[in-house]
Amino acid sequence: MAIYVILSKLTDDGRKTIKEKPHRIFEVNKELEAMGIKVLQQYAVLGPYDFVNIVEAPDNETIMKMSIELGARGTVELMSLPAQRVDDFLKIISK
């Protein structure tokens, strides 16, 4: 399984949804699990993005599907970044 950093930015509709139903975040996490994506860590942040999620997924295609499905709702904009653990990165560059 691969690791991805997902940066998400709520739209106006997304902010209204979270204000009215804060636990919607956890409902979306369950939807991700149904897609084969496991949420490892989740943070609310300040700055240009509202949330940083660290997830595990089988492949890029799964992340692409998630991005389209969630983005099509009009409540969130996503940026997905494949990530590599530092110890694995060091092994790669040491070869």
N, C-alpha and C positions, 0 to 999 in steps of 0.2 A: 504494500500500500504506500502511496506517495503522500507527502505532506504539502499543504497549500496554505498560504496566508490569504484570507479574503478580507479586503477592505470594503466596508459598506457605508453608503451615504444615504440617509433617508430623504425622500422627497417630501413635499408638503403633505401629501396624503399619508405617507408613512409616519410622519411625526404625529398626525392626528390619530392614526391607528394606535401607535404606542402610548400616547397620552390617554386614550380612552380604554385601552386594553393592554397594559404593560406585559402581561404574561404571554402575549402573542409571540414574543421572541422564542419562548420554549416550544410553542406549537410549531413554529417554523423549523426548529431543531429536529423535531420528530419527523417532519416532512423530509428533511435532509437525510435522516437515518433510513427512511423508506427508499431513498434514491441510492443508498449505498455509501453515504458520506457520514463519517463520524466526527462530531464536534469535540475537539480535544480541549480547547480553551476559548473563552469568549470574554472580550473586554469592551466596555463603553469608554470612548476616548474623546478628548477635546481636539479641535483642529479641523482640517478639511474633511475628515471622515468621522462618522459617529460610532462605528464599531470595528474592532479587529477580531477576526475569528481565525483560529488555527484549526484546520480540519485535516482529516485523513480520507483519501478517496482512492479507488482502484486505478484511475487513469484520468488523463486530460479530458476525454470525452464526457465522463461523468460530471466533471466540473463545468464544462461548457453547457451541458444540459441544465444543470442547476442554475447557472447564470441566466440562461434564456428564460427558464420557467419563473424564477423569482423576479427578474427584471421586467417581464411582460406584465406583471401585476401593476406596475406603475408606482410602487411604494418604496423602492430602493434602487440605487445604482451600485453596481459591484465592480471591483477590480480584483482579479484573481492572480496570485503570484505563486508559481511552483517554488517550493523551498527544499533545501537540503540541510540535514543536520550537520553541524560543524565537524563532528568527528568523521562523518562520512565524506564531507568535503575535503578534509585533510588527507584522507586515504586516496581520494581521486587525484589531488594535485601532487601527491608524493610518488605517483607511479612514473 
